[in-house]
C-alpha cells in the first residue's frame, strides 16, 4: 500500500517559464507538506531531467515560448515505455484541458491557482502514480482500485440543487461587493491623464484598481489581482484596498505599505489566498517609484523613442510568504510617455478556438496606439478585445489602467 509519507516524499518537478509562477507553486506544495520538489523554467530540459530523476509527478505549464507543454509530453512518451505520463498540466484555457488529456496528461489544474484544488489533484495523481508503479513491480491486484481513483477525481465537484442556489446568491453579493471597490469616477491629477477599464467575469475574479492623492503632492495608483473567485475574493479585495488606504493615509512609503499589508494577509487571510499587485507613486513632474508583487509586467511606452520598456516583478506575491520583503524601484514619465498596467485576464482572454490574446498582441497594439495618446490607446485595446473574443464569456476579469504624462 502507498503510505501518506510515500506521497509527501515523492519527487515532483515544476515546469513554468515564469519564475514567479514557479516560486508560487513550490511554496504552495511545501505548505502542503511535499518535501522533494525541483523546478525549471526551461522546457527543453524536462525530458533529460525526467530520464535521470524519474519524477512521480511533473506539473507542466502548457503555454511556454520555444517549446510548449504538448511538445514536452511528446518527448516524455519516448521515455515512458508503457505510455503512462505522470503529468499534471497547468492551463488557463478550458479548450486545452481535453486536448492535454488526449495527449496523455493525467489531470489538469486551472490558472489562477487554488490551493485546495492543487492539493487535491496533486495528492490524487501521486497516489495513482505510486499505485501504478507498485502494480508493475508486484501484481495487478490494484488495477481496479486505480481505475476507481481516476474515475472519482471529479466527484468532489458535484453539487445538489440547494448548494447551487446558495452559490448563486453568494455570487450576486460578491459582484456587488467587487463593484463597490472601484472608483465611481477617475481622479484628475496635475500633468496626467488616467484611463481605467474593468470587465468582471460572471464568477467575480477579484481584480481592482484605485488612485489616491497624497499630502506630499504625489499620487499613488494600484492594480491588484486577488486569488480565488466569488465572495472570498471580494472580501479579500476589500480588506487589501482598506489596508492600502489606511497605510498611505499614515504617510508610509510604498515598501513599508506592502511589508505591512503582506503581514496583515498572513495573519488574517486563508492559507490558500494571495494577491498579485502593481503599485506605483508619481510626482506632478513624472518622477516616481513602483513595486510589482508577483504581477505580470507593466509596459512603459517612451514617446521620444517609440520604444516599450517592461517593468517586471522582482517580489513575491502578497499573503503567502512570511520572509518576503518589498523594495521599490524608481522610474519616470516624460511628456507623452504612457504607462500600461493590466491583469492577466487581458492576455489570457480567449477566442472561439481557445487561442489566448497574449502579450505579443498587446505589445503590438501599444506600439501602434500609444503614439496617438492614451485615449486612442484605450479605445484600440477595447476594440481589439471585442474583435478577438467575439462575445465569448471569459474565465477571468479583464482589467487595465492607462496613465499618460500630458505636460
C-alpha positions in Angstrom: 0.0 0.0 0.0 1.0 3.6 -0.5 1.5 5.5 2.7 1.0 9.2 3.3 4.8 9.6 3.7 5.3 7.9 0.3 3.1 10.6 -1.3 4.7 13.5 0.5 8.2 12.3 -0.3 7.6 11.6 -4.0 9.7 13.5 -6.5 7.9 16.4 -8.1 9.1 18.7 -11.0 7.6 22.1 -11.6 7.9 23.4 -15.1 6.8 27.0 -16.0 8.6 29.7 -18.0 7.7 32.4 -15.4 9.9 32.4 -12.3 7.0 33.9 -10.2 4.7 31.0 -11.0 7.5 28.5 -10.2 8.0 30.1 -6.8 4.3 30.2 -6.1 3.8 26.6 -7.0 6.8 25.5 -5.0 5.6 27.5 -2.0 2.1 26.0 -2.2 3.4 22.4 -2.5 5.8 22.9 0.5 2.9 24.3 2.6 1.0 21.1 1.7 3.9 19.1 3.1 5.7 17.9 0.0 9.5 17.6 0.5 11.1 16.7 -2.8 10.4 19.5 -5.2 12.6 20.5 -8.1 11.9 23.1 -10.8 12.9 24.5 -14.2 11.9 27.4 -16.4 13.4 25.8 -19.5 11.0 23.3 -21.1 13.8 21.8 -23.2 15.4 20.4 -20.1 12.4 18.4 -18.9 12.9 15.2 -20.8 16.6 14.9 -19.8 15.7 15.7 -16.1 13.0 13.0 -16.1 15.3 10.5 -17.7 17.8 10.9 -14.9 15.4 11.5 -12.0 12.2 9.6 -12.9 9.7 12.0 -11.2 6.5 10.8 -9.8 4.7 13.9 -10.9 5.5 16.7 -13.4 3.5 20.0 -13.1 3.7 21.2 -16.7 2.7 24.7 -18.0 1.2 24.4 -21.5 1.9 27.9 -22.7 5.7 28.4 -22.9 7.9 30.1 -25.5 10.1 27.9 -27.8 8.7 24.6 -26.7 5.1 24.2 -25.4 3.8 21.6 -23.0 2.3 19.5 -25.7 5.8 19.1 -27.3 7.3 18.2 -23.9 4.7 15.5 -23.5 5.6 14.0 -26.9 9.2 13.8 -25.7 8.2 12.1 -22.4 6.3 9.4 -24.3 9.7 8.2 -25.7 11.0 7.8 -22.1 7.8 6.2 -20.5 7.7 2.9 -22.4 4.3 1.9 -21.0 2.9 5.3 -22.2 1.9 6.4 -18.6 2.8 10.1 -18.4 3.0 11.4 -14.8 1.9 14.9 -15.9 -0.5 17.4 -14.3 -0.9 20.2 -16.8 -1.3 23.9 -15.9 -3.5 26.0 -18.1 -5.9 29.0 -18.1 -7.6 27.8 -21.3 -10.6 25.4 -20.9 -10.2 24.3 -24.6 -6.7 22.9 -23.8 -7.8 20.7 -21.0 -9.4 18.0 -23.2 -6.5 18.2 -25.7 -4.0 17.8 -22.9 -5.8 14.7 -21.5 -5.9 13.2 -25.0 -2.2 13.9 -25.3 -1.5 11.7 -22.2 -1.7 14.1 -19.3 -3.4 12.5 -16.2 -5.1 15.7 -14.9 -5.1 19.4 -15.0 -5.1 22.4 -12.7 -6.5 25.8 -13.7 -5.0 29.3 -13.5 -5.3 31.3 -11.3 -4.2 28.6 -8.8 -6.5 27.5 -6.0 -4.5 25.8 -3.1 -7.3 23.4 -2.2 -7.8 22.2 -5.8 -4.0 21.9 -6.3 -3.6 19.9 -3.1 -6.4 17.5 -4.0 -5.3 17.0 -7.6 -1.6 16.6 -6.7 -2.4 14.1 -3.9 -4.7 12.1 -6.2 -2.4 11.9 -9.1 0.6 11.0 -6.9 -1.4 8.2 -5.2 -2.5 6.9 -8.6 1.1 7.1 -9.9 2.7 5.3 -7.0 0.0 2.6 -7.1 0.7 2.2 -10.8 4.4 1.6 -10.1 3.6 -1.0 -7.4 1.4 -2.9 -9.7 4.2 -3.1 -12.2 6.6 -4.5 -9.6 4.4 -6.9 -7.6 0.9 -7.7 -9.1 -2.2 -6.5 -10.9 -4.4 -6.7 -7.9 -4.7 -2.9 -7.6 -5.6 -2.2 -11.2 -9.3 -1.9 -10.4 -8.6 0.5 -7.5 -6.5 2.7 -9.8 -9.4 2.9 -12.3 -11.8 3.8 -9.5 -9.5 6.5 -8.2 -9.0 8.0 -11.7 -12.8 8.0 -12.3 -13.6 9.6 -8.9 -11.4 12.7 -9.2 -14.3 14.9 -10.3 -16.9 13.6 -7.8 -16.0 16.4 -5.4 -17.3 18.9 -7.9 -20.9 17.6 -7.9 -23.4 19.8 -6.2 -27.0 19.4 -5.3 -29.7 22.0 -6.1 -29.6 23.6 -2.7 -25.9 24.2 -3.0 -26.3 25.7 -6.4 -28.9 28.2 -5.3 -26.8 29.2 -2.4 -23.8 29.7 -4.7 -25.9 31.9 -7.0 -26.9 34.1 -4.1 -23.3 34.4 -2.9 -22.2 35.2 -6.4 -24.6 38.1 -6.7 -23.5 39.6 -3.4 -19.8 39.2 -4.4 -20.5 41.0 -7.7 -22.0 44.0 -5.8 -19.1 44.0 -3.3 -16.5 43.9 -6.0 -18.2 46.7 -8.0 -18.2 48.9 -4.9 -14.4 48.7 -4.6 -13.8 50.5 -7.9 -13.7 54.4 -8.1 -17.0 55.8 -9.2 -15.1 58.4 -11.2 -11.5 58.7 -12.1 -9.5 61.4 -10.3 -7.7 64.2 -12.1 -4.0 64.7 -11.3 -1.8 67.6 -12.4 0.0 66.8 -15.7 -1.6 63.3 -16.1 -4.4 61.6 -17.9 -5.9 58.5 -16.4 -8.0 55.8 -18.1 -9.2 52.6 -16.5 -11.3 49.6 -17.6 -12.7 46.6 -15.7 -14.8 43.8 -17.2 -15.6 41.3 -14.4 -16.5 37.7 -15.2 -19.6 36.1 -14.0 -17.5 34.3 -11.4 -16.0 37.5 -9.9 -12.3 37.1 -10.1 -11.2 39.8 -7.7 -9.4 42.4 -9.8 -9.5 46.0 -8.5 -7.7 49.3 -9.1 -7.5 52.6 -7.2 -5.9 56.0 -7.2 -5.1 58.3 -4.3 -3.8 61.8 -3.9 -1.2 62.1 -1.1 -0.5 65.0 1.2 3.1 65.2 -0.2 1.6 66.3 -3.6 2.4 62.9 -5.1 -0.3 60.4 -6.1 -0.4 56.7 -5.9 -2.0 54.1 -8.2 -2.6 50.4 -7.8 -3.9 47.4 -9.8 -4.4 44.1 -7.9 -5.5 40.6 -8.8 -6.8 38.6 -5.9 -6.7 34.8 -5.9 -9.9 32.8 -6.0 -13.4 33.8 -7.0 -16.8 34.7 -5.6 -17.3 36.2 -2.1 -13.9 35.1 -0.7 -12.1 37.0 -3.4 -14.4 40.0 -3.0 -13.8 40.1 0.8 -10.1 39.8 0.4 -10.1 42.6 -2.2 -12.0 44.8 0.2 -9.5 44.1 3.0 -6.5 44.8 0.8 -7.9 48.0 -0.5 -8.8 49.2 3.0 -5.3 48.4 4.3 -3.6 50.2 1.4 -5.8 53.3 2.0 -5.0 53.3 5.8 -1.3 52.9 5.3 -1.0 55.7 2.7 -3.1 58.0 4.9 -0.4 57.5 7.5 2.2 58.8 5.0 4.1 55.5 4.8 6.4 54.8 1.9 5.4 52.1 -0.7 7.8 49.5 0.6 6.6 50.0 4.2 3.0 49.8 3.0 3.4 46.4 1.2 5.5 44.9 4.0 2.6 45.7 6.4 -0.1 44.5 4.0 1.8 41.2 3.5 1.9 40.7 7.2 -1.8 41.5 7.5 -2.7 38.9 4.9 -0.5 36.3 6.5 -2.4 36.9 9.8 -5.9 37.4 8.5 -6.4 35.7 5.2 -6.9 32.0 4.5 -3.8 29.9 3.8 -4.6 29.5 0.1 -5.3 33.2 -0.6 -2.8 35.5 -2.1 -2.6 38.8 -4.1 -0.6 39.9 -7.1 -0.2 43.7 -7.3 1.4 46.5 -9.2 1.7 49.7 -7.1 3.3 53.0 -8.3 3.8 56.5 -7.0 4.3 59.6 -9.1 5.0 63.3 -8.6 3.5 66.0 -10.8 6.8 66.2 -12.6 6.8 62.5 -13.5 9.4 61.1 -11.1 8.2 58.0 -9.3 8.7 54.5 -7.9 7.0 51.2 -8.3 6.7 47.7 -6.8 5.4 44.7 -8.7 4.5 41.9 -6.2 4.3 38.8 -8.4 2.4 40.7 -11.0 2.7 40.4 -14.8 4.9 43.0 -16.5 3.7 46.6 -16.9 4.6 48.4 -20.1 6.1 51.9 -20.4 5.9 53.5 -23.8 8.5 56.1 -24.4 7.2 58.9 -26.7 10.6 60.3 -27.6 12.0 57.0 -28.9 8.9 54.9 -29.6 10.3 52.1 -27.5 8.4 50.0 -24.9 10.1 49.2 -21.6 9.0 46.3 -19.3 8.5 47.0 -15.6 8.9 43.4 -14.3 8.2 41.8 -11.0 11.1 41.1 -8.6 9.0 40.4 -5.5 6.8 37.7 -4.1 3.0 37.7 -4.2 1.4 39.1 -1.1 0.0 36.9 1.6 2.0 33.7 1.0 5.5 34.0 2.5 6.4 35.5 5.9 10.0 36.0 4.8 9.0 38.2 1.8 10.1 41.9 1.8 9.3 44.6 -0.7 11.5 47.3 -2.1 10.5 50.0 -4.6 12.3 50.8 -7.8 12.5 54.2 -9.5 11.1 55.2 -12.9 9.9 58.3 -14.6 7.5 59.5 -17.2 8.3 62.4 -19.6 5.7 64.3 -21.7 3.9 61.9 -24.0 5.0 58.7 -22.2 2.3 56.1 -21.3 2.2 53.5 -18.6 0.1 50.5 -19.2 -0.8 48.2 -16.2 -3.1 45.2 -16.6 -4.2 41.9 -15.0 -3.5 38.6 -16.7 -7.2 38.3 -17.6 -6.4 40.5 -20.5 -3.6 38.5 -22.0 -5.3 35.2 -21.1 -8.6 36.2 -22.8 -9.6 33.5 -25.4 -11.2 33.5 -28.8 -13.7 30.9 -30.1 -10.8 28.5 -30.9 -9.2 28.7 -27.5 -6.3 30.9 -28.6 -5.1 33.4 -26.0 -4.9 37.1 -26.6 -1.3 37.1 -25.5 1.4 39.6 -24.6 2.7 39.8 -28.1 -0.6 41.0 -29.5 -0.9 43.6 -26.6 2.6 44.9 -27.3 1.7 45.4 -31.0 -1.4 47.4 -30.0 0.6 49.6 -27.6 3.2 50.2 -30.3 0.5 51.3 -32.8 -1.8 53.1 -30.4 0.4 54.8 -27.8 1.8 57.5 -30.3 -1.8 58.7 -30.7 -2.3 59.3 -27.0 -3.9 57.4 -24.0 -7.5 57.9 -25.1 -6.8 56.4 -28.5 -4.8 53.5 -27.0 -7.6 52.7 -24.6 -10.1 52.6 -27.5 -7.8 50.5 -29.6 -7.3 47.9 -26.8 -11.1 47.6 -26.1 -11.8 47.2 -29.8 -9.1 44.5 -30.2 -10.6 42.6 -27.2 -14.1 42.7 -28.6 -13.0 41.6 -32.0 -10.8 38.8 -30.6 -13.3 37.3 -28.1 -16.4 37.8 -30.2 -18.5 37.9 -27.1 -17.2 34.6 -25.7 -17.6 34.6 -21.9 -14.2 34.7 -20.2 -13.0 32.9 -17.1 -11.1 35.8 -15.5 -11.6 39.5 -15.0 -10.2 41.8 -17.7 -8.7 44.9 -16.0 -6.2 47.6 -17.2 -5.2 51.2 -16.5 -3.5 53.6 -18.8 -1.6 56.6 -17.5 -0.3 59.4 -19.8 2.1 62.2 -18.9 0.5 65.0 -20.8 2.6 68.0 -19.7 
